[in-house]
């Protein structure tokens, strides 16, 4: 046994679920060396991390027989400090230090000392996105980019929504649609049926997400966008005390709906609850429908379904239910206006794809 050998724990502690495979020198694993170098290969095995010990020579590491692929948590059970740097990007090159100030890594490229956990890229993006949302205005280019196909963006026409009165509601369909907490908007649109488009963001760090949803109201082209204020409020009231321009999401879903359809939805769900006491409207009603939607359009959804073009069984009114970006939160709608000042669209914004 080497002088640095550590007894492996009877049960390996899982620091990071699904951490993936890591290449580790056998000298570290058998305790004859201590962790010294940790780097992440661009196209490496598993998660890309490779660990060398302080006694490993170049000749030693060049012999693949001296390397072993293990779960990252195996390395973390030997030296838990590696958990702090797990989410660092590909190409990272780190030196491990253990001195009187503690255990930490030094980025060999920048000299930066890393003593605290590095955030997951998705968490960093989420925090940036949170600050970005619910502004009074964004550029025309930004809105157009949401519905322009690219390597990251796909555009899906998800279904039709009926607006018999033209009074527009934004709401979480499972939590607030048909309740006093739905958001009725300041502008009405012509009565009719309108298509709903989804901006599908194919994110490397967050997976498939809907960056935005758009209700296409007119055939014209939007040349400017303005925030959709709640009924009874004006744009000048934005950010005033007690004026909330957003709608809340607490079940990860959102929708555009007509005020009359919202009332019909409330009646349908109340009747369903009476006929199905103790049952959950998602688990026992919508879940199966979302699954069928996923099976029909798997390339645009996550398993279990991310959107549903739904028709109420009794009235036949149509609503499109869709997931809201990164999930629960508060979001705003934006009217798209043509050169004549007429409304041609309504966009619910969930994400800035650039961050993801």
N, C-alpha and C positions, 0 to 999 in steps of 0.2 A: 504494500500500500504506500502511496506517495505521501509526503508530509502535508500536502494540501488536501488530501482526499476527504471528501464529505460523504457521510452516510446519506443515501437517498431516502427520502421519506417513504414510509409504508404506503401512504396514499398521496398521489401528486395533487398539489393545490392548483386549481384552475383559476388563473388570474384573468385570462381573456378567453371567452368562449369562441371556438372556431378560429383560433389564432393561426393555424396552418403550420406547415413544415418549415423547419429552420436547419441549416447546415451548421453543425457544431464540431469542433475538433475533439477527437476522442480524449485528448489530454485534459480537456475541461470536464468531460463527462466522467472520467475515471479519477479525477482529483489530483493529477500530477501537475496541473497548471491552473492558474486563475485567469478569469476572463480579462482580456486586455484590449482586443480590437473587435469592433462590431460594425459591419457595413451592410448596406442593402443593395443588392444587384438589380439592375433594370429589368433583366429577364431571368431572374434567378429561380431556383426551385421553390415551390410553395409560396411563402410570403416574401421571399427574396433576402431574408436576413441570413448573414453568415457570421459566425463567432470564432475567433482565434484566441489561444491562451498566451500568457506572458512568456512561456518557455518555448513556444512553437517557432521553429525555424522555417525559412522559405522552403527548404528541402522537405521538411515535415509536412507542410500544408499542401505542397505540390503532389504528394502521394495521396490519391483519393481513398486509399485504404485507411488513412488516418482521419477521415472525416465520416460523420454519421448524420443522417437526416432524422431529426426528432421533432416532436411537437414543441412549439415555442415555449409552452408552459414548463417543459422539462428544463430548459435553460433558466426560466424565471424561478424555478424551485432551487436552482443552484445559486443564482444571483438575481434577487428580486428587483434590483435597480433597472434591469432591462425593460421592465414594464413601462417605465417613464417614457421611453423613446420608441415604443412599438409603432406608433402612428406617424413617425417621421417619414418623409417621402423617399421614393426610390432615388438611389445615388448618394444617400447619406453615408458618411464615413466618420466613425466615432472612435475615440479612445476612452477607455474606462479608467477612472481614477478613484482611488480609495486612500484618503489621507485624514488628517485631524479635523478637517472641515466637513468630512462626510464622504458619501459615495455619489459620484456624478459622472457625466460624460462630457467630453470636449469635442465639439465639431471641428475636425481637422481642417476643414476648408475655411472656416470663419474665426476659429478660436473661441467661439461662444461656449460658455459652460451651461450645461443642461442639468438642472437640479430638481425641476418640477415636471409633473406629467405633461407630455405634449398632447394637445387636444386632437381628437379624431377630426380629419378633414371635413366630415359632414357636420360636426358640431361647430367648427369655425365658420363654415358656410351658412349654417342655420343662424348663428348670431349676427352675421353681416346682413343676412336677408331680413331678419327681424327689424333691424334699423332702417332698412331700405323701404319696407312696406308702408302703406297708408300715407304717402305723401300727397300733397295737394295736386301735383302735376308731375308728369314725366315727359320725356321727349317723344315726338312722333316716331322717330327711328326706333326707339325702344319698343313701343307698342307694335310696330310693324314687324320687328324681329321675332316677336313672340309667335307670330303666325306665318313665318317664312321658313320653309323647310330647309334644314341644314344637317350637318353630321349629328348634331345634338337634338334637333327639334323635328318632330313629325306633327302633322296637322290632321286631326281626325274629326270628321263630321259625325257626331255621336247620336243625333236624333232630333226630333222636333218637339217644341214646347208650345202649348196653346195659351193664347192671351185673349180671352173673350171680352175683357173690358179694357185692356191696355194699361192697367195700373200694375206697376212692376214691384215685385218683392224679391229680396235676396235673403236667403236663410239656410241654416242647417236643416235638412229635411227631417232628420230623426229627432232633433232636439227642439227646434224652434218654429218650423213652418206651421202656420195655422195658430200660432200663439201670439201673445202680446209682445214677445221678444223678437219677432221677425222684423226685418227692416224694409219698410215701404219707401220707395224712392220718390224724389221730387218731380220727376218728369213722367208723363204718360206716353205710351207709344200707340200707334194705330192698332185696333183690334185685329187679330189674325194669328197665324201659326208661323213660328220662326225656327230656323235651324240653330242648333247649338254646336259650336266647334270647340275642340279641346287642343291646347298646346301641350303636346306630349314631350316631356324633357327626358332624354336618355342620358342620365347622369352616371359618370364613372364612380362617384363616391356616394350617391344617394339612391341609385337605381332608377327605375321608371317612376316618374312623378308628373303630375299635371301642373305646369307652370302657370297656366291661366285658362279661363273658359270664356267664350265669347258668344253672345246672342246676336245673330245677324238680323238686323231689323230692316235695313233698306239696301238698295242695290248700289248706292253711291259709295264713294271712297272717302274715308275719314282723313281730314287734313289737320285736325286738332282733337285733343282729348281733354275732358274736364271731369273732375271728381263728381260722382253721383251723390248728391246730398239727400238726407232723409226728408220725408214729406214735411212741408211746413218750414223748411230751412233753406237759406240761400248760400251761395258760394262764399259770400262775404262773412258768413257765420262760421266758416271752417276754423277749427282750432279754438273756438270760443268756449268759455266755461260751460259745461253741461251739454255741449253739442257733440254727439257721437256720429261720425260719418261712416262708420264701419259696421259690418255684421259679424256676429260671433259664430264660431264653429266649435262644437264640443264632442262631435262623434266622427270627425275626420271627413265629413261630407258637406257639400253645398249644392245649391240649385238656384236657377232663375224660375220664378213662378208668377202667375197672374194672381191678383188679390182674391178674385172669385175662386180660382182653382185652389188657392191656399185654404179657403173656407171649406171647399168640397173635400179636400184632403183631410182636414181636421175631422169632418163628419165621418169620413170613411174609416179613419183610424180609431175614432171613438167607438164606432159600431164594431170594428174588428176586435178591440179590446174587450168589449162587453161579451162578444161571442167566444173569446179566447182568454178567459180570466187567468191571470198569473203568467201569461206568456209574454215573450219579448218581441216587439215588432221587427227588430232586425233579425235576431236568431231564428225566430219561428215564422217569419214572413219574407223579409227582403233577402236574407242570406242565400236562399236557393235561387232567387231571381238573379242576383249578382253573379252567382256561379255560372248560370246559363249564359249570361252576358260575356263572362270570361271565356267560356268555351267557344263562343261565336267569334270573338275578337281577341285571342290570346296575345297577339303581338303588340297590342296597345294597352295591356292591363297587367297587373300583378295577380298571382294566384288568388282565387277567391272573388276576383272582380274589383275593378276600380271605377266603373261607371255603369249606369243602368238607364236605358231608354224605357221608361215605364208608362203604362197606360192604366188609369184608374179603372177597376173592373166595372163600376156602376155608371159613371158619367162618361167614360171614354176619354177624359181629358189626359193630355200627355205632359209629362215632366221628365227632364233628364237630370238624374242624380249623379254627381261626380265627386271623386276624392279631391281634397283641398291641399295641394302641394305637399308640404311636410306634415300636414295633419291639423290638429286643433290650433286655434288662434283667432285673431281678429283680422279681417280683410276688407278691402274697399272695392267698390265698383267704379268704372270710368266710362262716361258716355263718349262715343266716337261721333264727331260732328263733321258733316261735309262742308264744302265751300259756302253753301247757302245757309249754314247754321242749323241744318236739319239733322236729327239723330239717325245714324245709320248702324250703330252697334252699341253694345254694352259689354264691357270686359270686366270680369272678376279676376283680380291679380293675386297670385299666390307666391310666386317665386321669381327671382332674377336668375335665369339660367346661367349667366356668366359666373356666378358664385359656385355653381355646382358642376 
